[in-house]
């Protein structure tokens, strides 16, 4: 069977390629550039716990060594501290990292990957679809035709894939603008992110009423100044003035020494593609959506796109077309991004318009800062990862459902589990392999060797039920899970979202839930197509 064609070699496209390769699906990545990114210290990304864990699992690199996990967060209004948070085990810190460092880690992980081919200097020109596959043509001196089973456009805001498929991309332009500077200096605090609103040294004219400071390794900081509406040019003189007055204001004296590394202007747009699937062509990342106002970060959602799509494409590639499953990608992901865009658009007039805030959070400006903090820290409607409770893959009400601390469709908690070979691993480490996960909550098993409990109690019945599921599944055992009683059985999707929780071994319910989350039976295919796919799969492995 033909490989999956991925257009675009940014973080989302490279993540998708690695995720598919981990599930034994060959890919071709069409990279418009030379195969490496120019270092830009002012271009950084903030990753939440789930997306940072996804990238670390795929790359095998502890990204915290290449970036900074914030020690804390502070919101300041004029001279008053409005909110202060210290991150710890129960409150995971966001990870701040330069984007070129992240992309380099992804590219390095692909170097030894036998199932992924990267074609540099390959700019997409044409897409042709057929019932059995898709053909893409690249232009230039090395222009050629590429044959694929599916094609995914991860080629950014000006996506050629989206334009060739005539998919509309409505939304709002220049929702916010920020002047950006990355510099090396010593600030009065260490490894804490800061949101400073209405600083007391604010001057007249096109001044910055909101400043964000985010730490990077080696005493480097990224500073963002919110610019007033309009298209006023951000001159070097203006930016240097902002840097000097900000550093002096925070230090309470003259401007301390600093080394300016990079500058830029970050313009936030809000857009959402009408469709994320056109037959065998899909969109992901900035090609499908743009968001980022009020501290939200679009790359997080792009990485979640890749995680959601990878296991569905892998199942269709290995086992034949699953149209309902492939359709669910757009249904699930577009709904979540649309909800975040709505939340930001509703909050913007309140947070930037002054007096209207009291209609939303009565009493004081503290609620104002809480909303902004939600966006920056990945909480609430502005920033929290969405769930798939209303997904078409949801099995519906099951007789044997049991309550747990995770809502159906939400990402599961990362607990320690015992794998089938008896080793202790994290639940999150078993994701992304294309298999469903069945987790039995069995207190006390952690102190016994596997041979003592694997054939005792309900384990044999559960193992038999798991082996009869309509798709490959891995049986895991956990000592505990938040809100779950003993002998609760969790069914988890390959991307880590909870399908159902059952009280005890209920084979019929377990099978019904597994069948639903796979989108039902695969579409019919000819015997020739099946044989060809199995031969190609065997050759790739």
N, C-alpha and C positions, 0 to 999 in steps of 0.2 A: 504494500500500500504506500502511496506517495506521502512524503513528509508534510508537516504543517509549516506553512510559510508565515513568518513573523516579519512585518514591515516596521522597522524602527529598532534601534539598538540603545535606547535609553534604559533607565532602571526598570520600567514596566516590561518592555520587550525582552530584556535579558532575564528578568525574573521568570517570565512565562516560559522562555526556552529552557531554563534550568528545571522548572517545575514539570514540564512535559518530559524532559529527558529522564528525570527520576522515576517516571512512570513508563519508561521504555517506549516513548514516542519520539521518532526522529523529527528534527526541525531544521529549517533554513532561515537564518536571520539576515534580512537585507538591510545593511547599514549604509546610509547615504554618505557618511563621513569616512575618515581614514582608519577607523578602528580604535581610536583613543580620544579622550576628551582633554581639551585644554584646561589646565588648572584655573579655577575661578573661585578664590576664597569667599567672594561675596555671594556665591550661589550655593546655598546650603539647604538642607532638608531636616525636618523634625519628624522622627518616627515614634509612633506609639508602641506600647509593649507588644501587641500582636504582630505588627508589621516588622518590627525589629527582629522578633523571634523567627518569623518566616524567612527573612533574609539570612539570618545566622544559620538556620537549618539548611538552606540551599547552598550557601557558600562555604560553610564550615569555618567561617571566620568570626571570632568574637568582636563584633563591631564596636563595642564600648572602648576598645583599645585605639580605634581610629577616630572616635568622636568623644563626646562628653555626655554622660548621663547627669542631668541636673541634680544638684544636691538639694535644691529647694526652689521655691517660687515666691515672689513678693509682688504685690500690687500696691503702688503708691499713688496717692492723689495729692498734688501740690507737695506738702511736706509730711503728710499723714500716711502711715502704713495702713492700708485698708484690709489686706489679707496676707497671710504668711503661711507657707506650707513647707514642711520638711519631708522629703520623700524617704520611704523605707520599704520593708518587705511587703507590708500590706497596701502600699500606695506606690506602685512602680513609676519610676521617673521616665519622662520622654528622653529620647536620644537625639542629640544634635550633631550632625556630621556634614562635612562638605560633600556636595553631590558628586564631584569628580572622584573623590575617594571611594564613595559607595559604588559608582559605576565601574571603577577599576577592580574592586573586589569581585563584582559580578563577572566581569570579563575574565579575570584570572581563574575563576571557578569553571569557566567554559573551556579553558585551554585544553584540559585533558578529557573533555566530554566527547566521547566517540559518536554520540547521536546528534550532535549539533554542529552545523556548518555555518560559518559567518562569511558573508560576501560583502566586502567593503567597497566603497565608491559605487554603490548600486542604488540608483535613484529610480523609484517605481514610475512607470509610464502608463501601463495598461493592465487591466484585469479582465479576464474572460472566465465566465462560470459555465459549467456543464453539470448535469445531474450527478456525474461520477467524480467531479473534482473541480479544481480551479487552476487557471494558468495566469502567471504574472510575467510581464516583460519589464526589464530594466533598461534604462537608456545609457548613453555614453559609450566610451571606447570599449568597455567590457560588457556592453549591453547584451542580454541573452534572455531566453525564455525559461521560466521556472514552473515546474508542475507540482501541484500540491493537493492534498486532500481537503484542507481548509486553509483559510488565510485570515490573519488577525492584524488589524491596523493599530499599531502602538506608536504611530508616527506624529504625535504631538498635536498642538492646537490647529495647525494649518494642514491637517491630515490629507494627504493625497488619496488615501484609501476612501476616506469619507466622501471626498468630492467625486471620485470616480463612481461611487455607488449612489450619487445624487441624494445624499442624506442631509437634511437641513440641520443647522446648528444654531438655533435661536438663543437669545439671552441678552445680557447687559455688558456693555463695554466700559472699562475703566471705573469699576465700582469703587476701588480704592487705589491710591498710589503711595508708594513709600520710597524715600531716599535711603540708600543702603550704603554702609561703610563697614569694611572689615579691617580691624586694626589690632596691633599688639600693644597692650598697656596693662597697668595694674589698676583695678577698680577697688573700691572700698569693701567689696564682698567677694566671695570665692565660689565659683561653680554654681551660682544661683542665677536663674533667669529673673529678669525684672521687667515689669510693665509700669511705666511712669507716665501718669496722665496729668496734664496741666502743670508742667514743671514751673517753679516760681521764677525762674530766670527767663521765662518766655518774653520775647520782644514783639514789637508790632510788625506788621507786614506778613509775608508768607512764611510764618513760623510753624514749628512742629508742636502740636498740642498733645502728641502721644509718642512716646519713645519706648522701644523694646530692646533689651540687651540680652543676648544669648551667648553663653560661653562655648568656646571651641578649645581644642588642646593647645598647650604651649602658650598660655596667657593671651590667646587670641579671642576677640569678641566680635560678634556681628551686631551692629546697631542699626535699627530701622526707625526712621522718623516719618510719621504719618503726614502726608502733604495735604494742603487744602484742595478742595475741588477745583478743577480747571486743568489747563495744559501749560502752566507756567514752566519755563525751562529751569531745570535744576543745574545751576552753574557750579563749577569747581569752587568758586569763592563762597557761594551760599553753603555748600556742603562743608567746607573747612570751618566756616563760622559755626555751623551746627555742632561739629565735632568739638571744637574748642570750648564753646559755652556749655555743652553737655558735660564734658569731662571736668571742667572747672566747677560746675554746679554740683555734681556728685561728690567731688573731693572737698568742697568747701573752701577752695583757695585758688591759686593760679592753675592754669592748665598743666596737668602732669605730662611727662614725656610720653610720646606714643609713636608707633610706626604704622603708617597707613599702607595697607596691603592691597586693597581693591575697593572699588566703588561701583555703584550701579543705581538704577531706578527700577523698582519692582512694581509693575502695574497688574492689578487683580481684575480679571474678567469673570463673569458668571455666565456659563453657557451649558446647554444640555442637548446632546444629539437626539433627534426624534426617534431614531432606531439604532440599536446596537448590534443587530444581526440582519444581514441580507443574504439569505440562503446559506452558502458556505463561507461567507465573509463576516467577520466580527470586528467590533471596535473595543478598545480598552484604553484606560488612562486618559490623558489629555485629549486624545482623539475623540473620546466619547463625552467628556465633561471637563469643565473648568470651574473651580471654586477656590476660595482662599481668603475671603474677607473675614475680618474679626478674628484673626488668628488661626482659622482652620487651614489645613494643609492638604492639597490635592493629591500629593504623591501617595499618602496613606490609602486613599480610596483607589488609586490606580493599582497599587500592589494587591489590594483586596479583590479588584477585578481579575487580576492574573490568577490569584489563588482559587477564586470561584470557577473560572473558566477552565483551568488546567485539567482538573479531574473529570470534568464533563467531556472535554475533547478527547482525553485519554480513553475514557470508556467507549465513546463512539468510534475511535480509531481502532481499538482492539476488538470490539464486539459488534460493530455494525451501527448504523444510524439510530440514534435515540432522539427523535425530534422534540418530544416534550422536554427531555432533559436539556437539550441545547437551547430551546426557547426559554427555559427558566433562567438562563444567565441574564438575559435582558430584563426579565420580569423582576428578579431579585435585586440585581445591582442598580438598575436605573431607579427603582423605587426608593432605595436608600439614599442615593445621591440627590435625587429630587427633593426628598424630605430635608436634607441638610441645606440645600440651596434655599428652600422656602423659609427655613428657620433663620438663616442669615439675612435674607431679604426682609423678613418681618422685623428683625432686631435692628437692622441698620438705621432706620429713621429714628428709633428710640435712643440708640447709643450715640449717634452723630448729630441728632437734632436738638439736644438740650432738654427743654422742659417736658417733652412728652414721656420721659422716663417714668414719672410718677404714675402714669396710667398702667405701667407694666409691673413695676416693683415699688409699691408705696413706701414712703418713709425717708429714703435717703439715696445717695449715689452709690451706696455699697452694692446694691443689686446690679448696678451698671457694671461695676468691676467684676462681679461674679460671672456675669454673662460673658465678658471678654475672657476671663480665666477659663471658662468652659471650653471656648474655642481653642485656646492655646494648649490646654492640658488634655484635650480629648475627652471631655465630659459633656453630659447634658445633650440637648438637642443640637447644639452647634458642633460638638466634637466627638461624641461617643460613637463607637462602632455600632452599626445597625445589626439587627437580627432578621431572620427569615421566617418569622412566625406565620406570615400570610403567603408564603411561597406556594406555588402549585405543586411542589414536591412534598408538602406537609401531608402526613398520612391521615389527618383528621382524628376525631376522638376515638381512642382505643379503650376497651373495657378494663384492661389491666394497668392503666397509667398510674404512676406514682409521683408524688411531689418531690422536687429537688430544688436546690438553690439557684439553678440556671433556668431561665425561661426557654421554652421550646423555640428553636430557631436561633438562639443566641450562641456565642462562642463558649465552649466548655472551659471550666477552670483547669488549670495545668497542675494536676496532682501526680504524685508518684504512683506508678503502676508496676506490676510484675508481668513481664512479657511471657510468651509461650515457651521460651527456652529457660525460664526461671530467673532471668536477670531483672534488676530494678532499673527502670528508665522513667523519664518524664512522659506524661501523656502526649504533650505537644511534639515530642520527638518521633512519635509514630504516625504523625499526620503526613499528608502529601505523598503517600505511596500508592494511591489509587484504591486502597482497601477501605471498606467500612470497618469501624471499630466497635466492638461489643465489650463493654466494661462492666464487670461484676463487682459490686461493693461487698466485700467480705472481711469484716474486722477480724484481726488475729492472724490472718494468713501471712503477714509479713515476717512473723517470727518463726515460721516453720519452713522447712525445705519444700520445694514444689512437689516432690514425690509423695509427700504426706497428705496433701490436700487436693491434688489434681484429679484424683479418682474418688474423692469423698463428697458426701452431701449432694448438692445440686449440680456440681461441676459436670459430671458425665451427661446429664440431660441437657445442660446448657451447651456443652461442646457439640452434642449431636444436633441441636437446633441451629447452631452457628454454621455447621458444615452443610446444612440443607438450605441456607439462604441463597437467593438468586444471584448473588455476586460474592466475590471473594471477601472474606471478613477475617479480622484478627481478634482473637479473644484475649482480653487483658483483665487483670484483677487488681483492684485498689483497696487499700485498708479502709479508706473513708472518702467521702465526697461531700461538699457543702450541701446541707439540707437533705441528704439521702439516708434512708434507713438501711439496715443490713439486708442483703440479698436483693437490693435494687439493681436492675440491669439497664445500663445506658446504651443507646444506639447512637453513634456519632458519625457524621459525614466525613469523607476524606479531607475536607477543608476545616474540620474542627468544630462544626456547628451541631448542636444537639437535635437529633431527630425525635426521639421519645425516651421516656424513662418508664420502666415497667416494674411492677412489684413481683419479683420472682421470675421463674422461667415460664414464659408464655410463648411457645413456639409460633402459634398462629398470629398473635399480635406482632411478634418480632418479624415474621415473614412479611406481613402486610405493610409494616413500616418500611422495611428494606425495599420492597417492591415499589412503594410510592416514591421514595427518595431517589430511585433510579429512573423515574419517569415512566414506569411501566415497561412492558416488553419492548425489545428493540424492533425497529422497522424490519420488514421482510427484505431479504437480500438473496440474490441468486447463488447457486452452489459454486459457480465459477468465482464470484466475488469473494465468497467465504474462503475458498481454497487459496486464492491469491493473497488475501489479507493474512491468513495463517502462515503462508510461506514467507511473506515479507517480514512478519513479526518474528519468526524464527531466525531469519537471516540477521535482523537487527540485534537480536539478543546473542 
